[in-house]
Amino acid sequence: MDSLKHLLYELLALLPIADEWDMPDLKTKVESKIIHKHDLVQRLLPLHAESGWPIDKNSHMSNLFIVLQVAERYNANHLKNALNKMAEHNGQLLKRFSMG
């Protein structure tokens, strides 16, 4: 699971570069790799439960929310939509983690 976290952070690090240099194709490729190729959006939930990425009810800095903040900050709309859809479909599970 650590390799998934590393991959996710490496891909997220490309979003500000794509935004700053106005490279929409790079942004789209990064989003596609996160969402589709490596299925990291769906893998975020097990990472919370199994790999030390808990959603802390006292902190908004859990990794799920960090990814959403990065997506919002750098206008990664495909990623933002995928995260919101995942949260909508898994709301009860997210609430359970946040209570933990």
CORHU-V569164 format. One record per run of one state. SS is the DSSP state (alpha for helix, beta for strand, coil for the rest). FROM is the first residue (numbers start at 1). TO is the last residue. If there is no record, write none. Layout:
BEGIN
SS,FROM,TO ; SS,FROM,TO
END
This chain:
BEGIN
coil,1,1 ; alpha,2,20 ; coil,21,23 ; alpha,24,37 ; coil,38,39 ; alpha,40,50 ; coil,51,62 ; alpha,63,73 ; coil,74,76 ; alpha,77,89 ; coil,90,90 ; alpha,91,99 ; coil,100,100
END
